[in-house]
Amino acid sequence: MTSILLVAEFDEQGDVTQGALQAITAAKSLSDAQVTAVVAGDASGSASSLAVDGVVTVSAIAAADNGIFEQVTADLAALVVSSSPDVVIFSKSDFGSVVGARLAFRLDAALAADCIEISGSGGSVSVTRPVYGGSALAEFEIASSPAVLTLRAGAFEPTGDTGSPSVESHDGEATVEQRALVSDTVAEAHESVRLEDADFVVSGGRGLGGPEPFSVLTDLANVLGGAVGASRAACDAGWIDHSHQVGLTGKTVSPDVYIAVAISGASQHMAGCSSSRAIVAINKDGDSNIFKEARFGVVGDWEKVLPSFLATVRDLKA
């Protein structure tokens, strides 16, 4: 039996995130998985959101603290020591990336970040994750316990089967001395569909020539029920906010369809979208690297291709 501690997150509305539901699916892929979902705060109010097949127990630890996460890391570490799980799983969110790394360091445990596949039995875990800026995939086997993993958003289907977990709480560690203080936080403004959760992403690059074309990309994304992304070059030029940046220094997405418009396909950008189920490229340069990565490609000027494409999608949606 594989004992798994899964750290679940909730959004601003108090709903369990898609990343947490995807992580449960990933956890269930391990042989004889016994999953305990950990929440920060009152577990009784969260149990219904995590009442899905595969979750045996919902455990509560102290509430996550002010963006520094020193206290929650200490409480998680104490829970790991007392329960001795084989694997600890986080979503690859800001919280998961920070706390996962802190927890692994604190426990002197192996950490595998941005995993897109996991499997294992008999005490060892195998993970697949991007390497070399997303230009290749590598498989690693972790024989030590616990293994701390963060999972790429969209790499797994969210679970939907219902279950009946038990609920328990754990006393936190003694208050941790806080060495840093967050004086203020500003919520990131985002579209109705978060970039990381979107099934369709329409991204624009430097080849668009300015900020105005992003209105066309936004129209297409809205028709598809998706979100708008961008290359770093487009963001650095001030054409669109950096919250839309996809790539090695931006966000990582794994949509069903990633539409790259006027994007050359540099490895730094592909690191953020290479796990998309299908990439559609529109670029007037037929030698662009993006066509090596795309399943479908159109060599042509976006100004001629995109309006007719948008009109066709609208007709199909009508």
Protein Blocks (a to p, Z undefined) as FASTA:
>chain_A
ZZddddddddfkopacfklmmmmmmmmmpghiacddddedjfklmmmmmmcghiabdcdd
dddeehlommmmmmmmmmmmmnopabdcddddfklmmmmmmmmmmnopacdehiabdcde
ehiacddddeehhpaccddddfbdcddddddehkaccdfbdcdddddddddddddddfbd
cfbdcdddddfbdfklpmbdcdddfknopaklmmmmmmmmmmnopacdddfklmmnopac
fklpgcjklccdddfbdcdehiahiaklmmmmmmpfbdcdddfblkbmklmmpmbdcddd
fklmmmmmmmmmmmmmZZ
